[in-house]
Amino acid sequence: MRKSGWMLAPLAMVAVLSGCRSTACAELAEAYADVAQKSLPCLASAPLPAFDPSRCEQNLQACSEKDLDQLEAQITCYQELGTCHPEQKASFLQDITFCDSHALSNACEAAIF
C-alpha cells in the first residue's frame, strides 16, 4: 500500500518548528549570559533577570509567531551590544532597554520566564 507524501508534510513542519523553538530558548540563554559578561565592567550584577532555558522550551508553545519574531529581534539586539565601559554605563543600560522594547505578549513572557 502506497502512502501519500502530503501526510508527511505536517510532521516535517512540526519537527522543523520544534527545532527552531528549542534553538530560540538556547540562543536567548546564550544572549543573556553574553550580556551579563558585557556588563561586568559597569555593573555588580547582571542587568537581565534569571532565565531558565528548560522552562522556556517547555512553555514556548504559548508564544505566537509574532512573539517568536520579537524574541529573535531581542536576541539579535542583545548579541549586537558592545561591552559596557564605566563612563558609558547609562548608554549601555539604554541599549538594553531598547532591546527589551521588542516586547513579547504577556502570555508568552509569563510562560517562558
WOJO-V571952 format. One record per residue. N is the residue number from 1. SS is DSSP state (H for helix, E for strand, L for the rest). PSI is psi as a letter, one per 40 degrees, with the letter a starting at -180 (999 if undefined). OMEGA is omega as a letter, one per 20 degrees, with the letter a starting at -180 (999 if undefined). Layout:
n | ss | psi | omega
N | SS | PSI | OMEGA
N | SS | PSI | OMEGA
This chain:
n | ss | psi | omega
1 | L | h | a
2 | L | h | r
3 | L | i | a
4 | L | h | r
5 | L | d | a
6 | H | d | r
7 | H | d | a
8 | H | d | a
9 | H | d | r
10 | H | d | r
11 | H | d | r
12 | H | d | r
13 | H | d | r
14 | H | d | r
15 | H | d | r
16 | H | d | a
17 | H | d | r
18 | H | d | r
19 | H | d | r
20 | H | d | a
21 | H | d | r
22 | H | d | r
23 | H | d | a
24 | H | d | a
25 | H | d | r
26 | H | d | r
27 | H | d | r
28 | H | d | r
29 | H | d | r
30 | H | d | r
31 | H | d | r
32 | H | d | r
33 | H | d | r
34 | H | d | r
35 | H | d | r
36 | H | d | r
37 | H | d | a
38 | H | d | a
39 | H | e | a
40 | L | d | r
41 | L | e | a
42 | L | d | a
43 | L | i | r
44 | L | d | r
45 | L | i | a
46 | L | h | a
47 | L | e | a
48 | L | i | a
49 | L | i | r
50 | L | i | a
51 | L | h | r
52 | L | h | a
53 | H | d | r
54 | H | d | r
55 | H | d | r
56 | H | d | a
57 | H | d | a
58 | H | d | a
59 | H | e | a
60 | H | d | r
61 | H | e | r
62 | H | e | a
63 | L | h | r
64 | L | i | r
65 | H | d | r
66 | H | d | r
67 | H | d | a
68 | H | d | r
69 | H | d | r
70 | H | d | r
71 | H | d | r
72 | H | d | r
73 | H | d | r
74 | H | d | a
75 | H | d | r
76 | H | d | r
77 | H | d | r
78 | H | d | a
79 | H | d | a
80 | H | e | r
81 | L | i | r
82 | L | i | r
83 | L | h | a
84 | L | h | r
85 | L | h | a
86 | H | d | a
87 | H | e | r
88 | H | f | a
89 | H | d | a
90 | H | d | r
91 | H | d | r
92 | H | d | r
93 | H | d | r
94 | H | d | r
95 | H | d | r
96 | H | d | r
97 | H | d | r
98 | H | d | r
99 | H | d | r
100 | H | e | a
101 | L | e | r
102 | L | g | a
103 | L | i | r
104 | L | i | r
105 | L | i | r
106 | H | d | a
107 | H | d | a
108 | H | d | a
109 | H | d | r
110 | H | d | a
111 | H | d | a
112 | H | e | r
113 | L | 999 | 999
